[in-house]
Every structure is written in C-alpha cells, then in structure tokens.
C-alpha cells in the first residue's frame, strides 16, 4: 500500500516528482486539453474519486495532501476553472468540511495532513471556521497558505 494520498491532485503542479512511487494521486476529473494560452493541461489521476467520499479504508495513509479547488467565481469553461476546479458557491463550507473530515478519516493516527489554500475568493479564516480545526503550523503572509495538521491518536 502506498503511504501518501494527494486527494485533489489536479495537474500535480507543486510536485517535483509527478509520478512519486509512494503516492496515490486522486481527482474527480480526468482531462487532457490545450488551454487558451497554448499550455497543455493534463489531469490524469490514479484514482477517479470525490474528496467528499474517498474510496479508501480508514487509516490508510501516513500523509494526506488536500489542495481542493479554491474558486467559487469562475466561468465553468474558463481556464481557471479547468486548471484549478471550482467549488459550489452555496455548498462550499460543507463540501470543504466533508473533504477535511475524509482526509482525517483516511489518515493514520499521528499522520500528517498538508492543506493548501489560496484565499483569493474565500478567506482562510472562513475555511478554518468551516473545518472546525486549528492547524499546527502554516504561513499567514501570502494569499496561498500551506497548513499542517496532525491526526491525534485516540486514547
């Protein structure tokens, strides 16, 4: 069993090794197309799945990366929506909460969750309120945030 899950891999933009041998890459989308600026967009996950209902057993991974779509205002066929995905304006708080809870469910005790969020359209404080959890560490001085959570071992 692989030790790492990227729950919303998209085109694997931040990965140095886009085929990391210990990682399961999951996304709800699978596409290959040329964007309006000529760049090729390739979303080719190992597992097609919804981050709100993951097809994995409890406590399957040591590390989970959660980089969900952060846009609620983008045209359905815009290059932004194609590249990053899009959240539903009305249901995003519940969707993000469900995704966060699923990430924690599939994470082993004492495992690490890396949550990436860009607050261009939804502020970080709204995300933290929606998930109801406090990160251990993270950056606060830019629009893109990397937050680290640890799943506590049950006593």
Buried (B, 14 or more C-beta within 10 A) or exposed (E): EBBBBBBBBBBBEBBEEBEBEEBBBBBBBEEEEEEEEEEEBEBBBBBEBBBBEBEBEEBBBBBBBBBBBBBBEBEEEBBBBBBBBBBEEEEBBEBBBBBBEBBBBBBBEEBBBBBBBBBEBBEBEBBBEBBEBEBEEBEEEEEBBBBEBBBEEEE
